Amino acid sequence: MAATSPQPDAMTLINVFVVEPDNQQKLVEMLTWAAENVMGKQPGYRSAHIHRSLDGTKVAVYAQWRSREDFEGLANNADAAAHMGRVRALASFEPVLYEDVFTHQTTTDPSAPVAG
């Protein structure tokens, strides 16, 4: 997985979707498709990470955009609106924009073999 670091010139979207366990994989597939075919073609889009909860009830998206204005531009995009309408039929969600302020990453890999 790609490492992240604070990016003062970026906005981070964290969107948590609440879904029935039977629909979790379908939601993951819809969000993956949209990242590749809709969001990825929008001005200012940088990246998306999609995570699913182990209990099957949530999917979280961590996405980065160049600016708040770029993200808010999705409201005027017919393809994005159609996608979100399909998602709304499967899950509830609350998208929130965040500003990156700090990232910490280990300097060693704890799963690496220890020389001895």
N, C-alpha and C positions, 0 to 999 in steps of 0.2 A: 504494500500500500504506500502511496506517496506520502511523504512527510509534509506537514503543514507548518507554516510559520506566520507570525503576525504580518499582515499586509495592510498598512495604513491607507493604501490606495484601493482597497477592496471592501465590499460589503459582504457579509456572510448571512445567508438565509439558513435558518434551522426550522424545519417543518416536520412536526410529529403528526403522523396519521394514525388514527385509531380504527381498527378493522377487525372483523370477525376472523378467527383463525382459518376458517375454510377459504377465505378470500385473500389471505396475506400474500401468497405467491403470485396470484393474479395481479395484485396491486404492485408488487415489486416489478413484475414484467411490464406493466403499464408505465411506471415511472422510469424504468430503464429505457423503454422505447422513446418516451418523451424527451429524456435527456439527450439521446442520440439524434432524434429526428425533428424535435421542435425547439427545445431550449438551447441546444447547442448551436443553432443557427441564428440566435438572437444577438443583437448588438450588446456587447458588454459581458456576455456569459463567459465564465472561466472554467468552472468545473463543478462536478456533483459527485457526492458519495452517498450511496443508498445503503441503509442498515436495516435489518429486520430483527425484532425482539425474539428471544428464545421461546417465549410463551405464545407466540403467534398473534398477539393482539395489537402490535404496533409496527410501524415502519417509520424510520426517521431519514430525512434527507438533509444533508449538509452540503450547501452549494455556495459557490463564490461568484460574485458579480463585480464588475468594475465600479459601478456606482449605484446609488439608490435610484436614480433616474432611469438607468438601464433596466433594473428590476421592475420598477413601476410601469415601464413601457409595455410589459406583458399584458396589462389591462386592455390595451388597444390591439392586441394580436388575436385574430380569429382562431388560429390553430391552437394557441395556448388556452384560450377560453374553452374551446371544444374539448381539449384534453382534460382540463380541470373539471368540466361538467361530468365527464365519464368517471373521473376519480371520485367526485362527490357522491356518485351513486353507490360506491363501495365503502367509503370511509369518511369520517369527519377529520378535520385538520385545522391547524392554526399556524400559518406561516408568520415568522417573526424575523426581522432583519437585525443583525448585530454588527458591531464594529469590533474588529480584532484588536485585542490589547495585550495578550500575553500567550506564549506557547512554551511549554517545557517538554523536552525530549531527553530520554536517558542517553548517556554517552557510551553505554555498553549494552550489549544484547544479552539479557539474562538467560536466554535459551542457548547461547553458544557454549560449546564444550569448554571445560576448564582444563588448562594445561596442567599436567601434574606429574 
